[in-house]
């Protein structure tokens, strides 16, 4: 993990020696959305590496803390999430985490890294214990053992004091500390992993464990490890709060768009992402980057990155779907495609539109072109056709009176319409 660039800070230099034996490790996330996104990949990959190394991993969903809101990395107060939305998010994230680690193990097998005897994955929800905690119990235990000074000094609080921070968000760090203490006591969990913005919350947990056990040596029995935030070389973050979320749920970000996102990675970022977000051997990455430097226009490193990460998140079948979709949209022989492949590749994708045959056959191209999202009116379509900006099955159209016929249909069900260089409409005829 050190060689791949995962480690930002550790609470003790003894962590490396501690991990020489099998341990229980946890990483938490709050259910603030219905899906994980690429901003979550670093802690997920860190836990996968540790899982493959023989440690037990606990992905912890913050069913309780998610109802409050973590102030870390925020300049304003979070809006509270409705209970029904929170419950829905918890259910979908629990399922998604299970799928991630199942596919992660399969992906590891591909790289000959998986041993069926390695540690288990246990997805937990902190609502199980925090929801039962009364205010008086919390104040007399966790509150009594926590000093205000260090709490005020933590960046998540200090950076908000001028604008104001609620008591609710101020106490978030103590609830996360309580999580660590509970897992330490009940599950023998000794290591917490989180992003670099979680440093204050993690150290609060290490300190609480030391105080609860009244053992000065416990500072070397509970450990924290922070990861660098996943950003581009220009410093841009990945995540929903940054407004550029790429979701791990294919109904929110299609497999094709997910694949293309990584394929478009700038040269300045591709090696770092290969190290952090894939299980490709470091020797392979180094060799690949040497080749990439010679002929960067071939984008072989980006292609490897896109293939690896898509396989990890969507499986080998997902990678095949992305390849088919790429062929459809970027010049593959359309007449060789089969309907079931195209439908599978563009399921839940707005570019695929289902229509009755009578809605298309015998209708003018200028009308049919408006079935998608990019052409808003027949007048706009006429302008595009007249200027040669509309293609049917890869062939440029210039006749504004052109009607679509049975001869335009591929594999008895498909018609492909492209406007401009990159706007696509795939019509499936029922």
C-alpha positions as CSV (number, residue, x, y, z in Angstrom):
1,X,0.0,0.0,0.0
2,X,2.9,2.4,0.7
3,X,4.4,1.7,-2.8
4,X,1.0,2.4,-4.4
5,X,0.6,5.8,-2.6
6,X,-2.3,4.9,-0.2
7,X,-0.9,6.2,3.1
8,X,-1.2,9.9,4.0
9,X,-0.8,9.8,7.8
10,X,-0.8,7.2,10.6
11,X,-1.4,7.7,14.3
12,X,1.6,5.5,15.2
13,X,4.7,4.3,13.4
14,X,4.0,0.9,15.0
15,X,1.1,0.3,12.6
16,X,3.2,-1.6,10.1
17,X,4.3,-4.1,12.7
18,X,0.7,-4.3,14.0
19,X,-0.5,-5.4,10.6
20,X,2.0,-8.2,10.3
21,X,-0.7,-10.3,12.1
22,X,-4.3,-10.7,11.1
23,X,-6.4,-7.7,12.4
24,X,-9.9,-6.3,12.2
25,X,-10.1,-3.0,10.3
26,X,-13.0,-0.7,9.6
27,X,-13.8,2.2,7.3
28,X,-17.0,4.2,7.6
29,X,-19.2,6.0,5.2
30,X,-22.4,7.9,5.8
31,X,-25.5,7.1,3.7
32,X,-25.9,10.6,2.2
33,X,-26.7,9.3,-1.3
34,X,-28.3,6.3,-2.9
35,X,-25.0,5.1,-4.4
36,X,-21.3,5.1,-3.9
37,X,-19.2,7.2,-6.3
38,X,-15.6,7.3,-7.5
39,X,-14.7,9.5,-4.5
40,X,-15.3,6.4,-2.3
41,X,-12.9,4.2,-4.3
42,X,-9.7,4.9,-2.3
43,X,-11.0,3.6,1.0
44,X,-12.8,0.8,-0.7
45,X,-9.5,-0.2,-2.5
46,X,-7.5,0.2,0.7
47,X,-9.9,-2.2,2.5
48,X,-9.8,-4.6,-0.4
49,X,-6.0,-4.7,-0.3
50,X,-6.1,-5.4,3.5
51,X,-8.8,-8.0,3.0
52,X,-6.7,-9.8,0.4
53,X,-3.7,-9.6,2.9
54,X,-5.7,-11.7,5.4
55,X,-7.4,-9.1,7.6
56,X,-11.0,-8.9,8.5
57,X,-12.7,-5.8,7.1
58,X,-15.8,-4.0,8.5
59,X,-17.3,-1.5,6.1
60,X,-19.4,0.6,8.5
61,X,-22.5,2.4,7.2
62,X,-23.4,5.5,9.4
63,X,-27.1,4.9,9.7
64,X,-27.0,7.0,12.9
65,X,-24.3,9.5,12.1
66,X,-25.7,10.0,8.6
67,X,-28.8,11.5,10.2
68,X,-26.6,14.2,11.8
69,X,-23.9,15.1,9.2
70,X,-20.2,15.2,9.3
71,X,-18.7,18.7,9.2
72,X,-15.4,17.5,7.9
73,X,-14.4,19.2,4.6
74,X,-17.6,21.4,4.8
75,X,-17.8,25.1,4.9
76,X,-21.6,25.1,5.7
77,X,-24.0,23.1,7.7
78,X,-25.4,19.9,6.1
79,X,-29.1,19.6,5.5
80,X,-30.7,16.8,7.6
81,X,-31.7,13.8,5.6
82,X,-35.3,12.5,5.9
83,X,-35.7,9.2,7.8
84,X,-37.3,7.4,4.8
85,X,-34.5,8.6,2.5
86,X,-31.8,7.6,5.0
87,X,-33.3,4.1,5.3
88,X,-33.5,3.7,1.6
89,X,-29.9,4.8,1.2
90,X,-28.7,2.4,3.9
91,X,-30.4,-0.6,2.2
92,X,-28.9,0.3,-1.2
93,X,-25.4,1.0,0.1
94,X,-25.4,-2.3,2.1
95,X,-26.2,-4.2,-1.1
96,X,-23.7,-2.2,-3.1
97,X,-20.9,-2.8,-0.7
98,X,-21.6,-6.5,-0.8
99,X,-21.5,-6.5,-4.6
100,X,-18.3,-4.4,-4.6
101,X,-16.4,-6.9,-2.4
102,X,-17.8,-9.9,-4.3
103,X,-16.6,-8.4,-7.6
104,X,-13.4,-7.3,-5.9
105,X,-12.6,-10.9,-5.0
106,X,-13.4,-12.1,-8.5
107,X,-11.2,-9.3,-9.9
108,X,-8.4,-10.3,-7.5
109,X,-8.7,-13.9,-8.8
110,X,-8.0,-12.6,-12.2
111,X,-4.7,-11.2,-10.8
112,X,-4.1,-14.4,-8.9
113,X,-4.3,-12.5,-5.6
114,X,-7.3,-14.2,-4.0
115,X,-7.2,-17.0,-1.4
116,X,-10.5,-18.4,-0.3
117,X,-9.2,-18.7,3.3
118,X,-8.6,-15.0,3.8
119,X,-10.6,-12.9,6.3
120,X,-14.2,-12.0,6.1
121,X,-16.1,-8.9,5.1
122,X,-18.8,-7.8,7.6
123,X,-21.0,-4.8,6.6
124,X,-22.3,-3.1,9.8
125,X,-24.6,-0.1,10.6
126,X,-23.8,2.1,13.6
127,X,-27.5,2.6,14.2
128,X,-27.3,-0.8,15.8
129,X,-25.6,0.6,18.9
130,X,-25.9,4.4,18.6
131,X,-29.7,4.4,18.3
132,X,-29.9,2.6,21.7
133,X,-27.6,5.2,23.4
134,X,-29.4,7.7,25.6
135,X,-28.1,11.3,26.0
136,X,-27.4,10.8,29.7
137,X,-25.3,7.7,29.0
138,X,-23.5,9.4,26.1
139,X,-22.6,12.4,28.3
140,X,-21.5,10.3,31.3
141,X,-19.3,8.0,29.3
142,X,-18.0,9.4,26.0
143,X,-18.7,13.1,26.9
144,X,-16.9,12.7,30.3
145,X,-13.8,11.3,28.7
146,X,-13.5,14.0,25.9
147,X,-11.8,17.3,26.4
148,X,-13.2,20.4,24.7
149,X,-9.8,21.8,23.8
150,X,-8.7,19.2,21.3
151,X,-12.3,19.1,19.9
152,X,-12.2,22.8,19.1
153,X,-8.7,22.6,17.6
154,X,-9.7,20.0,15.0
155,X,-9.9,21.4,11.5
156,X,-13.5,20.2,11.0
157,X,-14.6,22.5,13.8
158,X,-11.9,25.2,13.8
159,X,-12.6,26.1,10.2
160,X,-16.3,26.5,10.9
161,X,-16.2,28.6,14.1
162,X,-16.3,31.9,12.4
163,X,-19.4,31.1,10.3
164,X,-20.9,29.0,13.1
165,X,-21.3,25.3,13.7
166,X,-24.2,23.6,15.4
167,X,-23.8,21.5,18.5
168,X,-25.1,18.6,16.4
169,X,-22.2,18.7,14.0
170,X,-19.8,19.7,16.7
171,X,-20.5,16.3,18.5
172,X,-20.2,14.3,15.3
173,X,-16.5,13.5,16.1
174,X,-17.5,12.0,19.4
175,X,-20.1,9.7,17.8
176,X,-17.4,8.5,15.3
177,X,-15.0,8.0,18.2
178,X,-17.8,6.0,20.0
179,X,-18.0,3.8,16.8
180,X,-14.3,3.0,17.0
181,X,-14.5,2.3,20.7
182,X,-17.5,0.0,20.2
183,X,-15.9,-1.9,17.4
184,X,-12.7,-2.2,19.5
185,X,-14.6,-3.6,22.4
186,X,-17.1,-5.8,20.6
187,X,-15.3,-6.9,17.4
188,X,-11.6,-6.5,18.4
189,X,-11.2,-3.9,15.7
190,X,-7.9,-2.1,16.1
191,X,-7.5,0.0,12.9
192,X,-9.7,2.7,11.4
193,X,-9.2,3.9,7.8
194,X,-10.5,7.2,6.4
195,X,-9.8,10.0,4.0
196,X,-7.3,12.7,5.1
197,X,-10.3,14.9,6.1
198,X,-11.1,12.3,8.7
199,X,-7.9,12.7,10.7
200,X,-9.5,14.6,13.6
201,X,-12.4,12.1,13.9
202,X,-10.0,9.1,13.8
203,X,-7.6,10.5,16.4
204,X,-10.6,11.2,18.6
205,X,-11.5,7.5,18.5
206,X,-7.9,6.4,19.3
207,X,-7.8,8.8,22.3
208,X,-11.3,7.6,23.5
209,X,-10.2,4.0,23.4
210,X,-7.1,4.8,25.4
211,X,-9.2,6.6,28.1
212,X,-11.9,4.0,28.2
213,X,-9.4,1.2,28.9
214,X,-7.4,3.4,31.3
215,X,-4.3,1.9,29.7
216,X,-1.6,4.3,28.6
217,X,-0.2,1.5,26.3
218,X,-3.5,1.4,24.4
219,X,-2.3,4.2,22.2
220,X,-0.4,1.5,20.4
221,X,-3.3,-0.9,20.3
222,X,-5.7,1.2,18.4
223,X,-4.5,2.8,15.2
224,X,-5.7,5.3,12.6
225,X,-4.6,5.5,8.9
226,X,-5.6,8.3,6.6
227,X,-5.6,8.2,2.8
228,X,-5.0,11.0,0.4
229,X,-8.2,12.4,-1.1
230,X,-8.7,11.3,-4.7
231,X,-8.2,14.3,-6.8
232,X,-6.9,15.1,-10.3
233,X,-3.5,16.6,-10.9
234,X,-5.2,20.0,-11.0
235,X,-6.6,19.5,-7.5
236,X,-10.3,18.8,-8.5
237,X,-12.1,16.4,-6.1
238,X,-14.3,13.5,-7.2
239,X,-17.6,13.4,-5.4
240,X,-21.2,14.6,-5.4
241,X,-20.4,17.7,-3.3
242,X,-17.9,18.7,-6.0
243,X,-20.7,18.4,-8.6
244,X,-18.9,15.9,-10.8
245,X,-20.0,12.6,-9.3
246,X,-19.4,9.4,-11.3
247,X,-21.6,6.9,-9.6
248,X,-20.8,3.2,-9.1
249,X,-24.5,2.4,-9.7
250,X,-25.0,1.7,-13.5
251,X,-28.5,3.2,-13.3
252,X,-27.0,6.5,-12.3
253,X,-23.8,6.4,-14.4
254,X,-24.0,4.0,-17.3
255,X,-21.2,1.4,-17.7
256,X,-20.2,3.1,-20.9
257,X,-19.9,6.5,-19.3
258,X,-18.0,5.0,-16.4
259,X,-15.6,3.4,-18.8
260,X,-15.2,6.6,-20.9
261,X,-14.6,8.6,-17.8
262,X,-11.4,6.6,-17.1
263,X,-10.5,6.5,-20.7
264,X,-10.4,10.3,-20.7
265,X,-7.9,10.5,-17.8
266,X,-5.2,13.1,-18.4
267,X,-1.6,11.8,-18.8
268,X,-0.6,13.6,-15.6
269,X,-3.0,11.4,-13.6
270,X,-3.1,8.0,-15.3
271,X,-0.1,6.3,-13.5
272,X,-1.2,7.4,-10.1
273,X,-4.8,6.1,-10.7
274,X,-3.4,2.8,-12.0
275,X,-1.5,2.4,-8.8
276,X,-4.3,3.4,-6.5
277,X,-7.4,2.1,-8.2
278,X,-6.4,-1.2,-9.7
279,X,-4.7,-4.4,-8.6
280,X,-2.4,-4.5,-11.6
281,X,1.1,-5.4,-10.5
282,X,3.4,-2.4,-10.0
283,X,5.9,-3.9,-12.4
284,X,3.2,-4.1,-15.1
285,X,2.3,-0.5,-14.5
286,X,5.9,0.7,-14.7
287,X,6.4,-1.2,-18.0
288,X,3.1,0.2,-19.4
289,X,4.0,3.8,-18.5
290,X,7.4,3.4,-20.3
291,X,5.4,2.4,-23.4
292,X,2.9,5.2,-22.9
293,X,5.7,7.8,-22.8
294,X,6.9,6.7,-26.2
295,X,3.5,6.7,-27.9
296,X,1.1,8.7,-25.6
297,X,-1.4,9.2,-28.5
298,X,-2.3,5.5,-28.4
299,X,-3.5,6.0,-24.8
300,X,-2.6,2.5,-23.8
301,X,-2.3,3.4,-20.2
302,X,-5.8,5.0,-20.1
303,X,-7.3,2.0,-21.9
304,X,-5.7,-0.3,-19.3
305,X,-7.0,1.9,-16.5
306,X,-10.5,2.0,-17.9
307,X,-10.5,-1.8,-18.4
308,X,-9.2,-2.5,-14.9
309,X,-11.6,-0.2,-13.0
310,X,-14.6,-1.1,-15.0
311,X,-13.9,-4.8,-14.4
312,X,-13.6,-4.2,-10.7
313,X,-16.8,-2.2,-10.4
314,X,-19.0,-3.8,-13.1
315,X,-17.4,-7.2,-13.6
316,X,-16.1,-8.8,-16.8
317,X,-19.5,-8.7,-18.3
318,X,-19.7,-4.9,-17.6
319,X,-16.4,-4.4,-19.4
320,X,-17.8,-6.3,-22.4
321,X,-20.9,-4.0,-22.3
322,X,-18.6,-0.9,-22.3
323,X,-16.6,-2.2,-25.2
324,X,-19.8,-2.9,-27.3
325,X,-21.2,0.6,-26.4
326,X,-17.9,2.1,-27.4
327,X,-18.0,0.3,-30.7
328,X,-21.6,1.5,-31.3
329,X,-20.8,5.1,-30.6
330,X,-17.3,5.4,-32.1
331,X,-17.3,3.7,-35.5
332,X,-17.5,-0.1,-35.2
333,X,-19.4,-1.8,-38.1
334,X,-22.9,-1.2,-36.9
335,X,-24.4,-3.8,-39.3
336,X,-22.5,-6.6,-37.4
337,X,-24.2,-5.7,-34.1
338,X,-26.9,-7.8,-32.5
339,X,-29.9,-6.3,-30.8
340,X,-29.5,-8.1,-27.5
341,X,-25.9,-6.8,-27.2
342,X,-26.9,-3.2,-27.9
343,X,-29.8,-3.3,-25.5
344,X,-27.7,-4.8,-22.7
345,X,-24.9,-2.2,-23.4
346,X,-27.4,0.8,-23.2
347,X,-29.8,-0.4,-20.5
348,X,-30.8,2.5,-18.3
349,X,-29.1,4.9,-20.8
350,X,-31.1,7.8,-22.1
351,X,-29.5,7.3,-25.6
352,X,-31.6,4.2,-26.0
353,X,-35.2,4.9,-26.9
354,X,-37.9,2.2,-27.5
355,X,-40.5,3.0,-30.1
356,X,-43.2,1.2,-32.0
357,X,-42.3,0.4,-35.6
358,X,-45.1,2.6,-36.9
359,X,-43.6,5.6,-35.0
360,X,-40.4,5.3,-37.1
361,X,-40.9,3.5,-40.4
362,X,-42.3,5.8,-43.0
363,X,-41.6,8.9,-40.8
364,X,-39.3,11.7,-41.8
365,X,-35.8,11.6,-40.3
366,X,-36.3,15.2,-39.1
367,X,-39.2,14.0,-36.9
368,X,-37.6,10.8,-35.6
369,X,-34.4,12.7,-34.7
370,X,-36.4,14.6,-32.0
371,X,-37.0,11.3,-30.1
372,X,-33.8,11.8,-28.2
373,X,-32.6,14.5,-25.9
374,X,-30.2,16.5,-28.1
375,X,-32.5,17.6,-31.0
376,X,-35.3,19.7,-29.6
377,X,-37.4,20.4,-32.6
378,X,-38.0,19.4,-36.2
379,X,-36.8,22.8,-37.3
380,X,-33.5,22.2,-35.6
381,X,-33.4,18.8,-37.2
382,X,-33.9,20.3,-40.6
383,X,-31.0,22.7,-40.1
384,X,-28.8,19.8,-39.0
385,X,-29.7,17.5,-41.9
386,X,-29.3,20.3,-44.4
387,X,-25.8,21.0,-43.1
388,X,-24.8,17.4,-43.2
389,X,-24.8,17.0,-39.5
390,X,-27.1,14.0,-39.2
391,X,-26.0,10.4,-39.8
392,X,-28.2,7.3,-40.1
393,X,-26.3,4.0,-39.3
394,X,-23.1,5.9,-40.0
395,X,-24.1,7.4,-43.3
396,X,-24.4,11.2,-43.7
397,X,-27.9,12.5,-44.6
398,X,-28.5,15.8,-46.4
399,X,-32.1,15.4,-47.7
400,X,-34.5,17.1,-45.2
401,X,-37.4,15.1,-46.8
402,X,-35.7,11.7,-46.1
403,X,-38.0,9.1,-44.6
404,X,-36.9,6.0,-42.7
405,X,-37.7,2.6,-44.2
406,X,-37.4,-1.0,-43.3
407,X,-34.0,-1.0,-45.1
408,X,-32.6,1.3,-42.4
409,X,-33.3,-1.2,-39.7
410,X,-30.3,-3.3,-38.4
411,X,-31.0,-6.8,-37.0
412,X,-34.7,-6.2,-37.4
413,X,-34.9,-3.8,-34.4
414,X,-32.2,-1.1,-34.5
415,X,-31.6,2.3,-36.1
416,X,-28.6,4.5,-35.1
417,X,-28.9,8.2,-35.5
418,X,-26.0,10.5,-34.8
419,X,-26.0,14.3,-34.7
420,X,-22.8,16.2,-34.8
421,X,-19.7,14.3,-33.6
422,X,-20.9,12.8,-30.4
423,X,-24.7,13.0,-29.9
424,X,-26.3,9.6,-30.3
425,X,-29.8,8.2,-30.5
426,X,-30.3,4.5,-30.6
427,X,-33.9,3.5,-31.5
428,X,-35.1,0.0,-30.6
429,X,-38.2,-1.0,-32.5
430,X,-40.6,-3.2,-30.6
